[in-house]
Amino acid sequence: MGSKAIEIAEAIKDELNATAFSLPFTAVRDYLPRYRLEDMTELKVTIVPKSMTSSVLSRKHDQDDYLVDIAVQKKLEDEDNAKTDPYASLVDEIRDHFRNIDFPSIPAVWFGVANEPIYAVEHLDQFRQFTSIITLSYRAMYDPYSMPPKADFELWFDSSDVSTVTDDPISQWDTKVGSNNASQSIIDSRPDYVLAYQNNKNVVQYDGTDDYLLIGDIAGLEVDDFTAFFAIKRPFPSTHYGTVLAIQANMVCGDYSGIRFTFPSPTLCRVVFSIDDDTEKNVDSTVIYDGNWHVFTIRKSGTNVIIRRDKIEIANISDAPATINYNTEGLSSMGATKAGGSFIGFIPYLIGELLFYTEARSNVIIESIESSLISRWL
């Protein structure tokens, strides 16, 4: 269950506790609201995140629906209606209070409420306990490209956003989330910034000879599961092997540990997992060179890795390393890989966007971002 569901549940709890209702109570959020019958002599109001359903509305918009339950429970002295009615009235108050209430700090809007059961007959019959469940519904609709920064969203480079690029050739390319910006202090190794190149959008061009960018300080970053997206074009057939993105330990010897996304030849796309400075695991897929723009997706979850091109799966393995040792000295680079104390593996290509999440994103989110990238760059 996503963290936004927890945020909504917490906001509901805080709203309940800040509001004066006809009966006093202290609302709590819980995953497993299990109470002993003898504890129910005190009025219990418990908030439980129930579910999240995500759907794609269009090529550029997603919709997430969140359901959150509010349980109102109280052991009754007897089955006298007059002693039960106040709790039924409290349920009505809570239900009505949350109609059309949105929370400014949470990008989701109220769109419905249900009350089922109004009271649980079996609880009343067997335990003389009043139990009623209110289910509040909240909806988040968003363009994947306007998502707020998240802790698991490590990199987002967008060449079409001129405000993120400094100089031409490029001395710095800022990430749109976080602080791991890409830069190059060596003038001759700076990639070019080409204006209005693809769909009237600016792109970054690596020459395949000595261009590369270093990305921030990622020392200590541990990435076992991830999802990466690239909108890229190889401008001409090349015998160069090359690295689009490398996240690795900064080893001065020839070995290193980490991840590389590479094109080792004009016909291959490869993800290289360097597990422990010595052992490598490659995931290869055949790519027929056509000189066009493509959107590549790489998703790792546990030992499973898939590679997709333009929303079509082109590789799938189930024996990738579950854990990768990044050691303590981390670096990340675009356009080349560091080995033996110097950078190698330069590759000629153009890039529009690069996104890197430090978790395995759901299929719904993957397809949504792929659709947005395709509509922008292909």
C-alpha positions in Angstrom: 0.0 0.0 0.0 1.4 3.3 -1.0 2.5 6.0 1.5 -0.2 8.3 0.3 -2.8 6.0 1.8 -1.1 6.3 5.1 -0.9 10.1 4.8 -4.7 10.2 4.1 -5.4 7.9 7.0 -3.2 10.1 9.3 -5.0 13.3 8.1 -8.4 11.7 8.8 -7.2 10.7 12.3 -6.0 14.3 13.0 -9.2 15.8 11.7 -11.3 13.5 13.9 -9.2 14.4 17.0 -9.4 18.1 16.3 -13.2 18.1 15.9 -15.8 18.2 18.8 -18.4 15.5 18.2 -21.4 14.6 20.4 -19.4 11.8 22.1 -15.8 12.1 23.2 -13.2 9.8 21.8 -9.5 9.6 20.7 -9.1 8.3 17.1 -6.1 6.1 16.3 -4.7 4.6 13.1 -4.0 0.9 13.2 -3.2 -1.9 10.7 -4.8 -4.6 12.8 -7.5 -3.2 15.0 -7.9 -6.2 17.3 -9.5 -5.4 20.7 -10.5 -7.7 23.5 -14.2 -7.5 24.4 -13.5 -6.2 27.8 -11.6 -3.3 26.2 -14.7 -2.2 24.3 -16.3 -0.6 27.3 -14.5 2.5 26.0 -15.6 4.0 22.7 -13.1 3.1 20.0 -12.7 5.0 16.7 -10.0 3.4 14.5 -8.8 4.4 11.1 -7.5 1.7 8.7 -6.1 2.2 5.2 -8.2 -0.2 3.1 -7.1 -0.2 -0.5 -5.6 1.7 -3.4 -6.6 1.2 -7.1 -4.6 2.8 -9.8 -5.7 3.2 -13.4 -4.5 5.0 -16.6 -7.0 7.6 -17.8 -5.1 8.7 -20.9 -1.6 8.7 -22.3 -0.6 11.5 -19.9 -2.8 11.0 -16.8 -3.1 8.5 -14.0 -5.8 8.1 -11.4 -5.3 6.6 -7.9 -8.4 5.8 -5.8 -7.8 5.4 -2.0 -10.3 3.8 0.4 -9.9 4.4 4.2 -12.2 2.8 6.8 -13.3 4.4 10.1 -14.5 1.8 12.6 -16.7 3.0 15.4 -17.1 0.4 18.2 -18.5 0.3 21.7 -19.7 -2.4 24.0 -23.3 -1.7 25.2 -24.8 -2.3 28.6 -27.9 -3.8 27.1 -29.9 -3.8 23.8 -31.9 -0.8 24.7 -32.4 1.4 21.6 -32.0 4.5 23.6 -28.4 3.5 24.6 -27.5 2.4 21.0 -28.9 5.5 19.2 -26.1 7.9 20.4 -23.5 5.8 18.7 -25.5 5.6 15.5 -25.8 9.4 15.6 -22.1 9.7 16.0 -21.5 7.7 12.9 -23.8 10.0 11.0 -21.9 13.0 12.4 -18.5 11.6 11.3 -19.9 10.6 7.9 -21.4 14.0 7.2 -18.3 15.8 8.6 -16.0 14.4 5.9 -18.3 15.1 3.0 -16.3 17.3 0.6 -13.4 17.7 3.0 -10.0 17.8 1.3 -6.6 18.0 2.9 -4.3 20.8 1.6 -1.2 18.8 2.3 -2.3 15.8 0.3 -2.8 15.8 -3.5 -6.1 13.9 -3.3 -9.8 14.9 -3.3 -12.8 13.4 -1.5 -15.2 11.8 -3.9 -17.4 9.5 -1.9 -18.5 7.9 1.4 -20.1 4.6 2.3 -21.5 3.3 5.6 -21.5 -0.5 5.5 -22.5 -2.0 7.8 -24.5 0.8 9.5 -24.2 -1.6 12.4 -22.9 -5.2 12.5 -25.9 -7.3 13.5 -23.8 -10.3 14.5 -21.7 -8.1 16.9 -24.8 -6.7 18.5 -26.4 -10.1 18.8 -23.4 -12.1 20.0 -21.4 -9.5 22.0 -23.8 -6.6 22.6 -21.2 -4.5 20.8 -22.0 -1.7 18.4 -19.8 -1.8 15.3 -20.2 0.5 12.3 -17.8 1.0 9.4 -17.5 4.3 7.4 -15.5 4.1 4.2 -14.1 7.4 2.8 -12.9 7.6 -0.8 -10.2 9.9 -2.0 -9.0 10.3 -5.6 -5.6 11.5 -6.9 -5.4 12.4 -10.6 -2.0 13.4 -11.9 0.3 13.7 -14.8 3.3 11.5 -14.1 5.5 14.5 -15.1 4.0 16.7 -12.4 4.4 14.2 -9.5 5.9 15.8 -6.4 9.4 14.8 -5.5 9.6 11.5 -3.6 12.3 9.9 -1.6 12.4 6.9 -4.0 12.7 9.1 -7.1 16.4 9.7 -7.3 17.0 11.1 -10.7 15.0 13.0 -13.4 16.9 14.7 -16.2 14.7 16.4 -18.8 16.6 18.1 -21.7 13.5 19.9 -22.9 13.5 22.0 -19.7 16.0 24.7 -20.6 16.1 26.0 -17.0 17.9 22.8 -15.9 20.8 23.2 -18.4 23.8 25.5 -17.9 26.0 26.5 -20.9 26.5 24.9 -24.3 28.5 22.7 -24.3 26.9 21.7 -21.0 28.7 22.4 -17.8 25.8 21.3 -15.5 22.5 19.5 -16.0 20.2 19.7 -13.0 17.9 16.9 -11.9 14.3 18.0 -11.5 14.0 16.2 -8.2 16.5 15.8 -5.4 20.0 17.4 -5.6 22.1 14.9 -7.6 22.9 17.2 -10.5 25.1 16.2 -13.4 28.2 18.3 -14.2 31.4 18.4 -16.2 34.4 20.7 -15.3 36.5 19.5 -18.3 35.4 21.8 -21.2 36.4 19.3 -23.9 34.3 16.5 -22.3 31.1 18.5 -22.1 28.1 17.2 -24.3 26.4 19.6 -26.7 23.0 21.1 -26.1 21.1 20.9 -29.4 18.0 23.2 -29.6 14.6 22.2 -31.1 16.0 18.9 -32.3 13.2 16.4 -31.7 9.5 17.4 -31.7 10.7 20.9 -31.2 12.4 19.9 -28.0 16.0 20.4 -26.9 18.3 17.4 -26.5 21.7 16.5 -25.0 24.2 15.0 -27.5 27.2 12.9 -26.5 29.9 12.6 -29.2 31.1 9.1 -28.3 34.7 10.3 -28.0 35.1 11.9 -24.6 31.8 13.4 -23.5 30.4 12.4 -20.1 28.7 14.0 -17.1 29.2 13.1 -13.4 26.0 12.9 -11.3 26.2 14.3 -7.8 27.4 12.5 -4.7 25.8 9.1 -4.2 28.2 7.8 -1.7 26.5 5.1 0.3 23.5 4.8 -2.0 22.1 1.2 -1.9 20.0 0.3 -4.9 18.9 -3.3 -5.2 15.4 -2.8 -6.8 15.0 0.0 -9.3 13.2 1.2 -12.4 15.0 3.3 -15.0 13.6 5.0 -18.1 15.5 6.5 -21.1 14.2 8.4 -24.1 17.3 8.2 -26.4 18.5 7.9 -30.0 21.7 6.5 -31.4 22.3 8.9 -34.3 24.3 6.4 -36.5 25.5 2.8 -36.4 28.7 2.5 -34.4 31.1 -0.2 -33.3 31.5 1.7 -30.1 30.3 0.0 -26.9 29.1 2.6 -24.5 27.4 3.4 -21.2 24.3 5.4 -21.0 24.2 5.5 -17.2 26.5 4.0 -14.5 25.8 3.7 -10.8 28.9 2.2 -9.2 31.5 2.2 -6.5 34.3 4.6 -7.2 37.0 2.0 -7.6 40.4 3.2 -8.9 41.3 -0.3 -10.0 39.8 -2.0 -13.0 37.0 -3.7 -11.1 34.0 -2.1 -9.5 30.5 -3.0 -8.3 27.2 -1.4 -9.3 24.9 -1.2 -12.3 25.6 -0.1 -15.9 23.1 0.5 -18.7 25.0 0.0 -22.0 24.9 -0.6 -25.7 27.8 -2.9 -26.2 27.2 -3.1 -29.9 24.8 -1.7 -32.6 22.6 -4.7 -32.0 22.5 -5.2 -28.2 21.1 -3.4 -25.2 22.6 -4.6 -22.0 22.2 -4.2 -18.2 25.4 -5.2 -16.4 25.3 -6.0 -12.7 28.7 -6.0 -11.1 28.0 -7.8 -7.9 31.1 -7.8 -5.8 34.0 -6.2 -7.7 34.7 -9.5 -9.5 31.4 -11.1 -10.6 29.3 -9.7 -13.4 25.8 -10.7 -14.6 24.6 -9.4 -17.9 21.1 -9.1 -19.2 21.1 -8.8 -23.0 18.4 -8.0 -25.5 18.7 -7.7 -29.2 18.1 -4.2 -30.6 17.9 -3.7 -34.3 19.5 -0.4 -35.2 17.1 1.9 -37.0 18.4 5.4 -36.1 15.1 6.4 -34.5 14.1 7.6 -31.0 13.1 4.9 -28.5 12.0 4.6 -24.9 13.8 2.0 -22.9 12.6 0.7 -19.5 14.7 -1.4 -17.1 12.9 -2.8 -14.0 14.6 -4.9 -11.3 12.6 -6.6 -8.6 14.5 -9.0 -6.5 16.2 -11.4 -8.9 13.9 -10.5 -11.8 14.9 -8.0 -14.5 12.9 -6.9 -17.5 14.0 -4.7 -20.4 11.3 -3.0 -22.5 11.5 -0.9 -25.7 8.6 1.3 -26.6 6.3 -0.6 -24.1 7.3 -4.0 -25.6 9.2 -6.5 -23.5 12.5 -7.5 -25.1 14.3 -9.3 -22.3 13.3 -11.0 -19.0 15.5 -13.0 -16.7 14.9 -14.4 -13.2 18.5 -15.0 -11.9 19.8 -11.5 -11.4 21.7 -10.7 -8.2 19.2 -9.9 -5.4 21.8 -7.6 -3.7 24.6 -5.5 -5.1 27.5 -4.2 -3.1 28.0 -0.6 -3.8 30.6 -0.2 -1.1 31.0 3.3 0.4 32.4 5.4 -2.4 29.7 6.0 -4.9 29.6 7.8 -8.2 27.2 8.0 -11.1 27.9 9.0 -14.7 26.2 9.5 -18.0 28.0 8.8 -21.3 30.9 6.7 -19.9 32.0 4.3 -17.2 34.9 4.8 -14.8 37.4 1.9 -14.6 41.1 1.7 -13.8 41.0 5.4 -12.6 39.8 6.8 -15.9 36.6 7.0 -17.9 36.0 4.5 -20.8 33.0 3.3 -22.8 32.0 6.5 -24.5 29.0 6.2 -26.7 27.5 8.5 -29.4 23.8 9.2 -28.6 21.2 11.8 -28.0 19.1 11.8 -24.8 15.8 13.5 -24.1 14.9 12.3 -20.6 16.3 9.9 -18.0 14.3 8.8 -14.9 15.6 6.6 -12.2 13.6 5.3 -9.3 15.1 3.4 -6.4 12.3 0.9 -6.3 10.5 -1.5 -8.7 7.6 0.5 -9.9 4.2 -1.1 -10.6 3.2 -2.0 -14.2 0.5 0.7 -14.2 3.1 3.4 -13.3 5.6 2.0 -15.8 3.1 2.0 -18.7 1.9 5.5 -17.8 5.5 7.0 -17.8 6.3 5.1 -21.0 3.3 6.5 -22.6 4.2 10.0 -21.6 7.8 9.6 -22.8 6.6 8.2 -26.1 4.2 11.0 -26.7 6.9 13.5 -26.0 9.9 12.1 -27.8 8.8 9.6 -30.5 
